[in-house]
Amino acid sequence: MASSSGSGSGSGSGSSGSLSAATAALAAAAGSEEELRALMEQRRAKRMLSNRESARRSRMRKQRHLDELTAQAAQLRRENAHVATALGLTTQGLLAVDAENAVLRTQAAELAARLHSLNDILACMNTTNAAAAVSVAAVSLAAADPFLAFDGANAFDDLLRSCPEMFPLC
């Protein structure tokens, strides 16, 4: 450009050479500008394609995660149903054991009452038998030797009455 603005003393062909260099420089600049625009357009298209691919991968990850959560929810529902069934069976078993336990407690109370009653009857029989045995023994001992038949206050009274000559009453 500097040569085209120089002195006008050259031939017309020299001036036209300078203009074509300037035009070439402008064309080169315009060409490089076109290339720059094309390069930028290419980068933009590449970025858009990359973004689309990234969005597609993201949607796929999201869908995979949703599928996993759906499968996990179904598995948890099955486990919950299984636990609920087991709980129902356990509750039924508990109720049956509670009912049997109540029956056994009632039977135990009845048997305890019968045992107490039988023990009372046995104690009464033992007391009666013991009193009869003591009475028989006292009579037989009193007949043999009145001093050997001493069994407390009654025996002492019997002894005093049986021997009035030994123990005169006042």
KADA-V51857 format. One record per residue. N is the residue number from 1. RES is the residue in three letters. D_FIRST is the distance of its C-alpha to the first C-alpha in whole Angstrom. Layout:
# KADA-V51857
N,RES,D_FIRST
N,RES,D_FIRST
This chain:
# KADA-V51857
1,MET,0
2,ALA,4
3,SER,5
4,SER,5
5,SER,7
6,GLY,9
7,SER,12
8,GLY,14
9,SER,16
10,GLY,15
11,SER,16
12,GLY,15
13,SER,15
14,GLY,12
15,SER,10
16,SER,11
17,GLY,10
18,SER,7
19,LEU,8
20,SER,10
21,ALA,8
22,ALA,6
23,THR,9
24,ALA,11
25,ALA,9
26,LEU,10
27,ALA,14
28,ALA,14
29,ALA,14
30,ALA,16
31,GLY,18
32,SER,18
33,GLU,19
34,GLU,22
35,GLU,23
36,LEU,23
37,ARG,25
38,ALA,27
39,LEU,28
40,MET,29
41,GLU,31
42,GLN,33
43,ARG,34
44,ARG,35
45,ALA,37
46,LYS,38
47,ARG,39
48,MET,41
49,LEU,43
50,SER,44
51,ASN,45
52,ARG,47
53,GLU,49
54,SER,50
55,ALA,51
56,ARG,53
57,ARG,54
58,SER,55
59,ARG,57
60,MET,59
61,ARG,60
62,LYS,61
63,GLN,63
64,ARG,65
65,HIS,66
66,LEU,67
67,ASP,69
68,GLU,70
69,LEU,71
70,THR,73
71,ALA,75
72,GLN,76
73,ALA,77
74,ALA,79
75,GLN,81
76,LEU,82
77,ARG,83
78,ARG,85
79,GLU,86
80,ASN,87
81,ALA,90
82,HIS,91
83,VAL,92
84,ALA,93
85,THR,96
86,ALA,97
87,LEU,97
88,GLY,99
89,LEU,101
90,THR,102
91,THR,103
92,GLN,105
93,GLY,107
94,LEU,107
95,LEU,109
96,ALA,111
97,VAL,112
98,ASP,112
99,ALA,115
100,GLU,117
101,ASN,117
102,ALA,118
103,VAL,121
104,LEU,122
105,ARG,122
106,THR,124
107,GLN,126
108,ALA,126
109,ALA,128
110,GLU,130
111,LEU,131
112,ALA,131
113,ALA,134
114,ARG,136
115,LEU,136
116,HIS,137
117,SER,140
118,LEU,141
119,ASN,141
120,ASP,143
121,ILE,145
122,LEU,146
123,ALA,146
124,CYS,149
125,MET,150
126,ASN,150
127,THR,152
128,THR,154
129,ASN,155
130,ALA,155
131,ALA,157
132,ALA,160
133,ALA,160
134,VAL,160
135,SER,163
136,VAL,165
137,ALA,164
138,ALA,166
139,VAL,169
140,SER,169
141,LEU,169
142,ALA,171
143,ALA,174
144,ALA,174
145,ASP,173
146,PRO,172
147,PHE,171
148,LEU,168
149,ALA,167
150,PHE,166
151,ASP,162
152,GLY,162
153,ALA,163
154,ASN,165
155,ALA,166
156,PHE,168
157,ASP,169
158,ASP,171
159,LEU,172
160,LEU,174
161,ARG,175
162,SER,176
163,CYS,178
164,PRO,180
165,GLU,183
166,MET,180
167,PHE,178
168,PRO,180
169,LEU,179
170,CYS,179
